[in-house]
Amino acid sequence: MADMLVRLYELPDLHTQLARTAQQGVRIRRPNSWEKSLVLDWVQRNFIPAWAAECETAFAATPPSCFIAIDGDALVGFACHDCTRLNFFGPTGVAPHARRKGIGMSLLMASLHAMAADGYAYAIIGGVGPAEFYAKAVGATPIERSTPGIYDFALVQKAGVGSTFPPSGSAR
């Protein structure tokens, strides 16, 4: 899976997207430090352990380089950046029952806007699953010769702590 490049200085408006998600009762926000174990457990149960490990890195930053989606009182999605490498977006995922509601788009936009606020002009989406989604959503373009990229899960898979990569219906 190729990596993709996003021009952060040409992002769609964040507030419009967050308002659409809020109308459905879903809030997008950064997690609090005391929510770390809850978020990591949720990511591990719903995706793969390697993503939980990457997400844990997000909590080392202040504020965390992670956003979560909350529907009522339930966690339904997450998105991280600057975890595996600086200037990389991902991993990200939305619970199967909550997909196709714009939650993934809101998480993506919140993360990319945070990266722009941190001074990045471009972001890399590593090991892209749904390339068409990223191209349409934020104008992401494939990076030539970026396959296989930086992601080598052979060690974690050999140790039996990983499953398929990427999980079905999710994005890196």
MIDOSE-1310 file (N, C-alpha, C; in nm, 2 decimals, decimal comma, always signed):
residues 172
madm	+0,08/-0,12/+0,00/+0,00/+0,00/+0,00/+0,09/+0,12/+0,00; +0,06/+0,21/-0,09/+0,14/+0,33/-0,11/+0,11/+0,44/+0,00; +0,20/+0,53/+0,02/+0,18/+0,64/+0,11/+0,12/+0,75/+0,02; +0,05/+0,85/+0,08/-0,01/+0,96/+0,01/+0,04/+1,09/+0,08
lvrl	+0,04/+1,20/+0,00/+0,08/+1,33/+0,04/-0,04/+1,42/+0,04; -0,05/+1,51/+0,15/-0,16/+1,60/+0,16/-0,10/+1,74/+0,18; -0,15/+1,84/+0,10/-0,11/+1,98/+0,12/-0,20/+2,04/+0,23; -0,14/+2,06/+0,34/-0,21/+2,11/+0,46/-0,26/+2,25/+0,44
yelp	-0,20/+2,33/+0,35/-0,24/+2,47/+0,34/-0,36/+2,48/+0,24; -0,41/+2,37/+0,20/-0,53/+2,37/+0,11/-0,64/+2,28/+0,16; -0,65/+2,27/+0,30/-0,75/+2,18/+0,36/-0,89/+2,24/+0,35; -1,00/+2,16/+0,34/-1,13/+2,21/+0,35/-1,15/+2,26/+0,50
dlht	-1,26/+2,34/+0,51/-1,29/+2,40/+0,64/-1,32/+2,30/+0,75; -1,26/+2,31/+0,86/-1,28/+2,21/+0,97/-1,41/+2,23/+1,04; -1,45/+2,35/+1,07/-1,57/+2,38/+1,15/-1,70/+2,33/+1,08; -1,70/+2,34/+0,95/-1,82/+2,29/+0,87/-1,83/+2,14/+0,89
qlar	-1,72/+2,07/+0,88/-1,72/+1,92/+0,89/-1,76/+1,88/+1,03; -1,70/+1,95/+1,13/-1,73/+1,91/+1,27/-1,88/+1,94/+1,30; -1,93/+2,05/+1,24/-2,08/+2,08/+1,27/-2,17/+1,97/+1,21; -2,13/+1,91/+1,09/-2,21/+1,80/+1,04/-2,21/+1,68/+1,13
taqq	-2,09/+1,65/+1,18/-2,08/+1,54/+1,28/-2,16/+1,57/+1,40; -2,15/+1,69/+1,45/-2,22/+1,72/+1,58/-2,37/+1,71/+1,56; -2,42/+1,74/+1,44/-2,57/+1,73/+1,42/-2,62/+1,59/+1,44; -2,53/+1,49/+1,42/-2,56/+1,35/+1,44/-2,54/+1,31/+1,58
gvri	-2,50/+1,40/+1,67/-2,47/+1,37/+1,81/-2,34/+1,31/+1,84; -2,24/+1,33/+1,74/-2,11/+1,28/+1,76/-2,01/+1,39/+1,78; -1,94/+1,39/+1,89/-1,84/+1,49/+1,92/-1,70/+1,44/+1,89; -1,62/+1,53/+1,83/-1,48/+1,50/+1,80/-1,39/+1,59/+1,89
rrpn	-1,30/+1,52/+1,96/-1,22/+1,60/+2,06/-1,09/+1,52/+2,08; -0,99/+1,59/+2,15/-0,87/+1,52/+2,19/-0,91/+1,44/+2,32; -0,85/+1,32/+2,34/-0,88/+1,25/+2,47/-0,80/+1,32/+2,58; -0,85/+1,30/+2,70/-0,79/+1,34/+2,82/-0,69/+1,24/+2,86
swek	-0,59/+1,28/+2,94/-0,49/+1,18/+2,98/-0,55/+1,06/+3,06; -0,65/+1,09/+3,14/-0,71/+0,98/+3,22/-0,79/+0,88/+3,14; -0,81/+0,92/+3,01/-0,88/+0,83/+2,92/-0,79/+0,73/+2,84; -0,66/+0,74/+2,86/-0,56/+0,67/+2,78/-0,59/+0,52/+2,78
slvl	-0,61/+0,46/+2,90/-0,63/+0,31/+2,90/-0,76/+0,27/+2,83; -0,86/+0,35/+2,84/-0,99/+0,33/+2,78/-0,97/+0,33/+2,63; -0,91/+0,44/+2,58/-0,89/+0,45/+2,43/-0,80/+0,34/+2,38; -0,69/+0,31/+2,44/-0,60/+0,20/+2,39/-0,67/+0,07/+2,39
dwvq	-0,75/+0,04/+2,50/-0,82/-0,09/+2,50/-0,92/-0,10/+2,39; -0,99/+0,01/+2,36/-1,09/+0,02/+2,25/-1,03/-0,01/+2,12; -0,91/+0,06/+2,09/-0,84/+0,04/+1,97/-0,80/-0,10/+1,95; -0,74/-0,16/+2,06/-0,69/-0,30/+2,05/-0,81/-0,39/+2,02
rnfi	-0,92/-0,37/+2,09/-1,03/-0,46/+2,07/-1,10/-0,45/+1,93; -1,10/-0,33/+1,87/-1,17/-0,31/+1,75/-1,08/-0,31/+1,62; -0,95/-0,30/+1,64/-0,86/-0,30/+1,53/-0,74/-0,40/+1,55; -0,62/-0,36/+1,55/-0,51/-0,45/+1,57/-0,42/-0,40/+1,69
pawa	-0,35/-0,49/+1,76/-0,27/-0,44/+1,87/-0,16/-0,34/+1,82; -0,11/-0,36/+1,70/+0,00/-0,26/+1,65/-0,06/-0,12/+1,65; -0,19/-0,10/+1,62/-0,25/+0,03/+1,62/-0,26/+0,08/+1,76; -0,29/+0,00/+1,85/-0,30/+0,04/+1,99/-0,16/+0,09/+2,04
aece	-0,06/+0,02/+2,00/+0,08/+0,06/+2,03/+0,11/+0,20/+1,97; +0,07/+0,22/+1,85/+0,10/+0,35/+1,78/+0,02/+0,46/+1,85; -0,11/+0,43/+1,89/-0,19/+0,52/+1,96/-0,14/+0,56/+2,09; -0,07/+0,47/+2,16/-0,01/+0,49/+2,29/+0,09/+0,61/+2,28
tafa	+0,16/+0,61/+2,16/+0,26/+0,71/+2,14/+0,20/+0,85/+2,14; +0,07/+0,86/+2,09/+0,00/+0,99/+2,08/-0,01/+1,05/+2,22; -0,03/+0,96/+2,32/-0,05/+1,02/+2,46/+0,08/+1,07/+2,52; +0,20/+1,05/+2,46/+0,32/+1,10/+2,51/+0,33/+1,25/+2,48
atpp	+0,25/+1,30/+2,38/+0,25/+1,44/+2,34/+0,16/+1,52/+2,43; +0,18/+1,65/+2,44/+0,09/+1,73/+2,52/+0,05/+1,85/+2,43; -0,07/+1,86/+2,39/-0,18/+1,77/+2,41/-0,16/+1,64/+2,32; -0,23/+1,53/+2,35/-0,22/+1,41/+2,28/-0,23/+1,43/+2,13
scfi	-0,15/+1,37/+2,05/-0,16/+1,38/+1,90/-0,27/+1,28/+1,85; -0,38/+1,29/+1,91/-0,49/+1,19/+1,88/-0,62/+1,27/+1,90; -0,72/+1,22/+1,82/-0,86/+1,27/+1,84/-0,95/+1,15/+1,85; -1,06/+1,16/+1,92/-1,16/+1,06/+1,94/-1,29/+1,11/+1,90
aidg	-1,38/+1,01/+1,86/-1,52/+1,04/+1,83/-1,60/+0,97/+1,93; -1,70/+1,05/+1,99/-1,78/+1,00/+2,09/-1,93/+1,02/+2,05; -2,00/+0,91/+2,05/-2,15/+0,91/+2,02/-2,22/+0,88/+2,15; -2,28/+0,99/+2,21/-2,35/+0,97/+2,34/-2,24/+0,96/+2,44
dalv	-2,23/+0,84/+2,50/-2,12/+0,81/+2,59/-2,03/+0,69/+2,54; -2,04/+0,67/+2,41/-1,96/+0,55/+2,36/-1,85/+0,61/+2,26; -1,73/+0,55/+2,27/-1,62/+0,58/+2,18/-1,65/+0,50/+2,05; -1,65/+0,58/+1,94/-1,68/+0,51/+1,81/-1,57/+0,53/+1,70
gfac	-1,47/+0,61/+1,74/-1,36/+0,63/+1,64/-1,24/+0,70/+1,70; -1,13/+0,69/+1,63/-1,01/+0,75/+1,67/-0,92/+0,79/+1,55; -0,83/+0,88/+1,56/-0,74/+0,92/+1,46/-0,61/+0,97/+1,53; -0,50/+0,93/+1,49/-0,37/+0,98/+1,54/-0,28/+1,04/+1,44
hdct	-0,19/+1,12/+1,48/-0,08/+1,17/+1,39/+0,05/+1,18/+1,47; +0,16/+1,19/+1,40/+0,29/+1,20/+1,46/+0,32/+1,09/+1,56; +0,28/+0,97/+1,53/+0,30/+0,85/+1,62/+0,42/+0,77/+1,57; +0,40/+0,70/+1,46/+0,51/+0,61/+1,41/+0,62/+0,70/+1,36
rlnf	+0,59/+0,80/+1,29/+0,69/+0,90/+1,25/+0,63/+1,04/+1,26; +0,72/+1,14/+1,27/+0,67/+1,28/+1,27/+0,61/+1,30/+1,13; +0,51/+1,38/+1,12/+0,45/+1,43/+1,00/+0,37/+1,32/+0,93; +0,34/+1,21/+1,00/+0,25/+1,10/+0,94/+0,12/+1,10/+1,01
fgpt	+0,01/+1,09/+0,93/-0,12/+1,08/+0,98/-0,15/+0,93/+0,99; -0,22/+0,89/+1,10/-0,26/+0,75/+1,11/-0,19/+0,69/+1,23; -0,25/+0,58/+1,28/-0,36/+0,51/+1,23/-0,50/+0,58/+1,27; -0,60/+0,53/+1,20/-0,74/+0,58/+1,22/-0,84/+0,47/+1,20
gvap	-0,95/+0,48/+1,27/-1,05/+0,38/+1,25/-1,18/+0,42/+1,31; -1,29/+0,37/+1,26/-1,42/+0,40/+1,31/-1,49/+0,26/+1,32; -1,57/+0,25/+1,43/-1,64/+0,13/+1,46/-1,73/+0,09/+1,34; -1,75/-0,03/+1,31/-1,83/-0,07/+1,19/-1,97/-0,01/+1,19
harr	-2,04/-0,01/+1,31/-2,17/+0,04/+1,31/-2,18/+0,19/+1,29; -2,07/+0,26/+1,31/-2,07/+0,41/+1,30/-2,01/+0,46/+1,17; -1,98/+0,37/+1,08/-1,92/+0,41/+0,95/-2,03/+0,47/+0,86; -1,98/+0,55/+0,76/-2,06/+0,61/+0,65/-2,15/+0,72/+0,71
kgig	-2,10/+0,79/+0,82/-2,17/+0,90/+0,88/-2,09/+1,03/+0,88; -1,97/+1,02/+0,82/-1,88/+1,14/+0,82/-1,79/+1,15/+0,94; -1,79/+1,05/+1,03/-1,71/+1,05/+1,15/-1,56/+1,04/+1,11; -1,53/+0,95/+1,02/-1,39/+0,93/+0,97/-1,34/+1,06/+0,91
msll	-1,42/+1,13/+0,83/-1,38/+1,25/+0,77/-1,35/+1,36/+0,88; -1,44/+1,36/+0,98/-1,42/+1,46/+1,08/-1,29/+1,43/+1,16; -1,26/+1,31/+1,19/-1,14/+1,27/+1,26/-1,02/+1,31/+1,17; -1,02/+1,27/+1,04/-0,91/+1,31/+0,95/-0,89/+1,46/+0,95
masl	-1,00/+1,54/+0,93/-0,98/+1,68/+0,92/-0,93/+1,74/+1,05; -0,98/+1,69/+1,17/-0,93/+1,74/+1,30/-0,78/+1,72/+1,31; -0,73/+1,60/+1,27/-0,59/+1,57/+1,28/-0,51/+1,65/+1,18; -0,55/+1,66/+1,06/-0,47/+1,73/+0,96/-0,47/+1,88/+0,99
hama	-0,58/+1,94/+1,04/-0,57/+2,08/+1,09/-0,48/+2,10/+1,21; -0,48/+2,00/+1,30/-0,38/+2,01/+1,41/-0,24/+2,00/+1,36; -0,21/+1,92/+1,26/-0,08/+1,92/+1,20/-0,04/+2,05/+1,14; -0,14/+2,11/+1,07/-0,11/+2,24/+1,00/-0,08/+2,34/+1,11
adgy	-0,16/+2,34/+1,22/-0,14/+2,43/+1,33/+0,00/+2,41/+1,40; +0,05/+2,29/+1,39/+0,19/+2,26/+1,44/+0,30/+2,31/+1,35; +0,26/+2,36/+1,23/+0,36/+2,41/+1,14/+0,39/+2,33/+1,02; +0,33/+2,22/+1,00/+0,36/+2,13/+0,89/+0,29/+2,19/+0,77
ayai	+0,35/+2,19/+0,65/+0,29/+2,23/+0,52/+0,23/+2,11/+0,45; +0,28/+2,00/+0,47/+0,24/+1,87/+0,41/+0,23/+1,77/+0,52; +0,14/+1,67/+0,49/+0,13/+1,55/+0,58/+0,14/+1,43/+0,49; +0,19/+1,32/+0,55/+0,20/+1,19/+0,48/+0,10/+1,10/+0,55
iggv	+0,02/+1,04/+0,46/-0,08/+0,93/+0,51/-0,01/+0,80/+0,47; +0,04/+0,73/+0,57/+0,12/+0,61/+0,55/+0,04/+0,48/+0,53; +0,08/+0,40/+0,44/+0,02/+0,27/+0,42/-0,13/+0,28/+0,40; -0,17/+0,36/+0,30/-0,31/+0,39/+0,28/-0,39/+0,27/+0,24
gpae	-0,51/+0,26/+0,30/-0,60/+0,16/+0,26/-0,70/+0,22/+0,16; -0,79/+0,31/+0,20/-0,89/+0,37/+0,11/-0,83/+0,49/+0,04; -0,75/+0,47/-0,07/-0,69/+0,58/-0,14/-0,79/+0,68/-0,20; -0,90/+0,62/-0,25/-1,00/+0,71/-0,31/-1,06/+0,80/-0,21
fyak	-1,08/+0,75/-0,09/-1,14/+0,84/+0,02/-1,05/+0,96/+0,04; -0,92/+0,93/+0,06/-0,82/+1,04/+0,09/-0,81/+1,14/-0,03; -0,81/+1,09/-0,15/-0,80/+1,17/-0,27/-0,92/+1,27/-0,27; -1,03/+1,21/-0,25/-1,16/+1,30/-0,26/-1,17/+1,39/-0,14
avga	-1,14/+1,34/-0,02/-1,16/+1,42/+0,10/-1,07/+1,54/+0,11; -0,94/+1,51/+0,09/-0,84/+1,62/+0,11/-0,74/+1,63/+0,00; -0,77/+1,58/-0,12/-0,68/+1,60/-0,23/-0,55/+1,52/-0,22; -0,54/+1,42/-0,14/-0,42/+1,34/-0,12/-0,38/+1,28/-0,25
tpie	-0,25/+1,28/-0,28/-0,19/+1,22/-0,40/-0,09/+1,11/-0,36; -0,08/+1,00/-0,44/+0,01/+0,89/-0,41/+0,16/+0,94/-0,42; +0,24/+0,89/-0,33/+0,38/+0,91/-0,34/+0,45/+0,80/-0,41; +0,51/+0,83/-0,52/+0,58/+0,73/-0,60/+0,68/+0,65/-0,52
rstp	+0,69/+0,52/-0,55/+0,79/+0,43/-0,49/+0,78/+0,43/-0,33; +0,66/+0,45/-0,28/+0,65/+0,45/-0,13/+0,60/+0,31/-0,08; +0,59/+0,21/-0,17/+0,55/+0,08/-0,12/+0,68/+0,00/-0,12; +0,71/-0,07/-0,01/+0,62/-0,10/+0,10/+0,62/+0,01/+0,21
giyd	+0,70/+0,11/+0,20/+0,70/+0,21/+0,30/+0,76/+0,17/+0,43; +0,73/+0,25/+0,54/+0,80/+0,23/+0,67/+0,73/+0,12/+0,75; +0,61/+0,07/+0,71/+0,54/-0,02/+0,80/+0,58/-0,17/+0,77; +0,65/-0,22/+0,87/+0,69/-0,36/+0,87/+0,64/-0,43/+0,99
falv	+0,52/-0,50/+0,98/+0,46/-0,56/+1,10/+0,50/-0,71/+1,11; +0,61/-0,75/+1,04/+0,64/-0,89/+1,04/+0,68/-0,93/+1,18; +0,75/-0,85/+1,26/+0,79/-0,89/+1,40/+0,67/-0,91/+1,49; +0,57/-0,82/+1,48/+0,46/-0,83/+1,57/+0,36/-0,94/+1,53
qkag	+0,36/-0,97/+1,39/+0,27/-1,08/+1,35/+0,34/-1,21/+1,38; +0,47/-1,22/+1,37/+0,54/-1,34/+1,41/+0,52/-1,37/+1,56; +0,52/-1,27/+1,64/+0,50/-1,29/+1,78/+0,36/-1,32/+1,82; +0,27/-1,31/+1,72/+0,13/-1,35/+1,74/+0,05/-1,24/+1,80
vgst	+0,09/-1,12/+1,80/+0,02/-1,01/+1,87/-0,06/-0,92/+1,76; -0,04/-0,95/+1,64/-0,11/-0,88/+1,53/-0,21/-0,97/+1,46; -0,30/-0,91/+1,39/-0,38/-0,99/+1,30/-0,36/-0,93/+1,16; -0,46/-0,93/+1,08/-0,45/-0,88/+0,94/-0,42/-0,73/+0,94
fpps	-0,35/-0,69/+0,84/-0,32/-0,55/+0,83/-0,36/-0,50/+0,69; -0,43/-0,39/+0,67/-0,51/-0,33/+0,77/-0,64/-0,40/+0,80; -0,70/-0,38/+0,91/-0,83/-0,44/+0,94/-0,93/-0,40/+0,83; -1,02/-0,49/+0,80/-1,12/-0,47/+0,70/-1,20/-0,34/+0,73
gsar	-1,22/-0,26/+0,62/-1,30/-0,14/+0,63/-1,24/-0,02/+0,71; -1,11/-0,03/+0,74/-1,06/+0,08/+0,82/-0,94/+0,14/+0,74; -0,89/+0,24/+0,79/-0,78/+0,31/+0,73/-0,66/+0,32/+0,82; -0,54/+0,33/+0,76/-0,42/+0,34/+0,84/-0,42/+0,46/+0,91
